[in-house]
């Protein structure tokens, strides 16, 4: 018997398989919103008709659109979006795009609540990681506006209250969290996701696979989280292979979206992740490596590194992937390679001389201290990273 506490999300609805514009208009009506401010991917806003469809569906309720969020969410972009939203005087925020757009929208809501208008003013609101790897999450009043997120990638951040933004002055991606930062609704429209470039679709799919890997590898998980992660692994592995064969297979895309949702259940409920995610945050925020690529590189190495302390847990990964006698890191490596994704730090632009700096940034991440196999010190971390070169 084990003891655990599962935190439940205040999210109200998830729409699946519905046209995004139609579902957003319905949710605005449910929330009684009169002025909806949309934060959108630049590509979707300017190279597709998806944002135009949303504006048409909302009609007079569309209070404005902001489409200039860069990858890894620089604080400056959050402040620019906040200023645009403030001018629009919204009573609801919505987003359409990848994980950076989703994260930015949740943080904009926080900035509107507390009058944060400059990158410096955001400093007191992010999670702080101390030298001993303990963390402090500042206390503050949660944001007020309802948020609806329409993801076009598979990173899964739309299901999480935790969001990240990068402080360019120190070159570190930092976390912002409050239960009220959860969206009221998420809209999973597989048809919108066909605009996503293949490398982003597959790499963010691996990111969600990594949520499942680190959940099933955790020594603090429970039967509920394990079941959701195993189902997420099955859905994602099958769906990603199917979309590799036919990129416009909407059934397979919906399967991937559901798998990404399953992958987030444990994280949202409070289960810490491990070294793959910690290194991933540092690679993204400090070395500008695309979010999904970080897990493509690190996940199999993390599984192999941790196997001597959580090998019995990793057997669940192998079982979910249909080969119970094959080590999890071997299956992960094979699947990631079959999707054409990079598998080394060198393949995403790092050089051996970057490893010391990468270790330093990783030690500042919230999940560096929660890996199943403790990272003894900086030199041990560098040795682990060297394996991934």
N, C-alpha and C positions, 0 to 999 in steps of 0.2 A: 504494500500500500504506500502511496505517496501523498504528499500534501502540496496543493497548488491553489493559486488564486488567478482567475481568468478575468481580465478587465474587458468589459463589453463596450463596443463603439456606439456613439450616439448617432451614427449614420441612419437615415430613415429609409432610403430606397436605392436599389440598383436596377436600372433598366438594361435589358439585354436583347439585342436583335432588333431594336426599334430604330428608325431613322433618327439621327442625333437632333436635327432641328425640331422635329415633331416632339420628341421626348423633352427637350429643354423648354419648349413653349408650354408643355403640360406642367412641368415642374414649377415654372414661374407662376403659373396660375394657382397651383397648390399652395405655394408660399405667399401668395398675395402680392407678388412683386410687381412694381410699376416701372422701375428703371433698372435694367439689367446691364451691367458693364462686363464686356467680354475681353479676356486676355487670350490671344490666339498665337499659334505658331505663325511666323512670318511667311513660311512657304504656303501653308494652308490659306492664309489671308490673301496672298498675292498671286498664287499660281494654281489655285483650284477655286471651285465655286462653293465650297463647303461653308465658309463664313458668310457668304452672300445668302445662302439658304437659311442659315440661322437668323440673320438680320431680317429676312423676309418673314420667317415664321414668328419672330418676336414682334415685328411691326414697330409701332410707336413705343413699345417697351424697351427697345434697344437704345441704351443711353450712350454707347460709345464702344470703340474697339482699340485695344493696344496690341501691337504685334512686334515688339522689339525686345524680347527676352532672349539673351544669349545662353549657350550651354553652361551648366554649373551655376547659374543664377547669380551673377555678380550683384552685390548690394546696390550698386549704382542703377542697375536695371530695375530692381525692386522699387527704388525710390522714384524713378521716372514713371513706372506704372502706377504707383501710389498717387503721384501728382495728377496724372491723367484721370484716374478714378475719382479723385477728390473733386475735380472740375465737373465731372459728370453727375455727382451727387447720387450714387446708386443706392438701391435697397436690396440688391443681390449681385453677387459676383459669379461669373462662369468662366470656364476655360475650355479650349480645345487645342490639343497638341500633346507633346511628349512630357516626360517627367519634369523637365525644367520649367515648363509653362505651368504645370500643376502645382509644383512647389512654390513658384513665385506668387500664384494667385492666393494660396493660403497665407503666405507671409504678408502680402499686400493687405489682406483683411486685418492682420495684426497691426500693421503700420497705420491704417486708417483709425483703428481704435485708440491708439496711443499717440497720435500726432507725430509719428516718426517720418521725417521728410529728408533726412540726410543719411549717408552711410554711417557716419559717426553716431547718430542717434540710435542706431540699431544695436550698438555694442552691448548695452545692458540686458538684452533680451535673449541672447544665444546661450546654449549650453556651454559650460566651461569644463574642460578636461584638465585635471591637476597633474603635477609631475608624478604622483603615486598612482595615476590612472583612475582615481576616483573621479566622479563627475558631480557637478552642481547644475541643476536646472533652475533658473531664476523663477520666482513666483510673480505672477502678474495676472491681471484680469484678462479673460479670454475675449476674442473678437466677437462682434455682434451679428454681422451680416451672414445670411445663408449663402453657401457656396455650392456650386454644381460643377463637376469636373467631367470632361469628355476626353479620355485618354486615346492616343493614337499609337502608343507603343506598349510594351509589355513589362515595364519596370515595376509597376504595381504601387507606386507612391501615392496614387489617388486614394488608396484605401487606408492611408496612414495620417495621423495627426502630426507626426514628425516631418519637418521640411528642412531642406538645406539651402544655404546661400553662401557664396564665397566672398570673403573679405580680401580684396585684391592687395591691400596694404601688407598683409602678412602671408598672403597666398595660401589660405586655409579655408576649406569648406566647413561651415559650422552649422549645428543643428538648432532649430527653433521648434518648440513643442508646447502645446496646450490642448487639453481634450476638445475645447471648442474650435480648434483649427480643423477638425474633421469636417469633410464636406457633408451637406445634408443629403446629397444624392450623387451617384456616379452613373454615367451613361456609357454602356459598352455597345458601340455600333461597329460591327466588323467591316461594314462597307466604307466607313470613313478611313479605316486603317490601311486600305489598299494604296493610299498616297504615300505611306511611310516607306522610305528607301529600304531595300532588302537588308542591308547590313545593320540598320538600326532595329528593324523588326527582329531579326535573329539574335542580335547581341543583347537586346533588352529581354528577349525570351530567355536567354541564358542567365541573365540577372535574376529573373524569377525562379529559374531552376536552382540558382544559388541560395535563394531564400529557403527553398525546400531542403537543400543539402545541409545548410547550417542549422535549420530547425531539427532535422532528423539526426544530426550529429551532436546536438546539444545534450548535455547531461542534466539540463533542467526542464526538458520538455515533458509532456504528458500525453495520454492516449488521444485526447481530442486534437491537439496540435499535430501529433504524429499522423493521425488519419487524414487531416486536411492536407498536410504536406505530401503524403504519399499519393493522394488523389491529384494534387497539383502536379507532381512529377509525371504521373501517367498522362494527364491531359496535355501538358506542355510538350513532353517528348513526342507523343503521337501527333499533336497539332503542328509542331515545328517541322517535323519530317514531311507531313502532308503539304504544308505551304511551301516547303522547299521544292516539292514536285510540281505544285500548281499554286502560284503565288496569289491567285484571285479566288481560291477556294474559301468561300465565306464561312462554310461550316467548320472548317479547320481553324480559321481565324477566330471564330467565336469560342471554339474549344480552347485555344491558347489564352483568350481573355479570361475565361473561367478558371483556367489553371493558374494564371497570374493572381487572380483574386484569392484562390485557395492558398497560394504561397505566402500571402500576407497575413493570414489569420493569426499566426503565433506572434509575429512582430507587433501587430496592432494590439494584441492582448498583453504585451509586456515582456516577451522572451527576447533576451539580448542575442545578437548575432556574434560572429567570431572574426578571425583574422582575415578571411577573404574580404569581408565587407569593410573592415578597418583599412586595409591596404587599398581597397577600391575607392574609398572616399578620398584618400590622399592622392591617388593617381589622378582622379578626376579634378579635384579642387586645386591641386598644386602643380600638376603636370599636364592638365588639359586633355587627358585621355578620355575618350567617350565613355559615358556611364556604363553601357552594356559591355564594352570590351574589357572592362576591369575584371568582371567575373569570368569572362571567357579565358583570361590569362590565369587568374589566381585560384579559381574554385578547385580544379583537380589537385593543384599543389597543396592547398589547405587540407583537402580530404586526406591526402597521403601523409602530410605532416601530423595530423591529429589521430591517425589510425591506431597508434599504439595505446591511446587512452580511451577512444570511443569506437573501436572497431565493432563491438557488439551493436552499437547504434547504427553504424553505417551499413550493417546488413539489411536494414529496412530500405535503404536507398537502392541497393542491388535488387531486392525483392520487388520494389515498385517499378523498376526498369526492366523486369522480366528475366533477369539473369542472377539468381540468388547466390551462385557460386563464384561470380566474378567480382573482384574488388571494386568498390564504388568509384575510386579515382580513375580506374581504367575505363569504366563505363562512361563517366563524365567526359574524360578526354576524347573518347571515340565519338560521342554524340556531338560535342562542340566542333571537332574537326569535320564531321560530316556536314555541318552547316556552313563550312568555309570560314570559320572565325579564327582570329589570331590566338596563338597558344604560348606566347612568351612575352616577357617585358621588352625584349629587343624588338619584337614585331610591332609593338605599339610606340616605339620611338625612344625608349630609355636606353641609357648606356651604363656600364658598370660604375662609372664615377658618379652616377645619380643615386646609387643605392643608399648612401649615408643620409642624404637629404630626404629620400623617400621614407627611410626608417624614422627620421625625426618627425616628419609630418604624421606618419602612422601612429606614433606614440601619443599624439594629441587627439586621436579619434576616440569617440565614446565607446567603441567596441573592441579596442585593442586589449583591454584588460578583462574581457569576458570570453576569451577563446577557451575551448575545452582543455587544451594543453597550454598551460601558462607560458608566456613569452618571458624568459628570465630577465633579459636586459637588451640594450640596443645592439650589442654584438650578435646575440642570438637571433634577433630580428633580421639583421643584415644577412646572416648566414641563410636564413629561410628565404629571403628575397633573392639571394644569389642563385638558388635552385631554379628560380623562375626566369632567369636571364636567357 
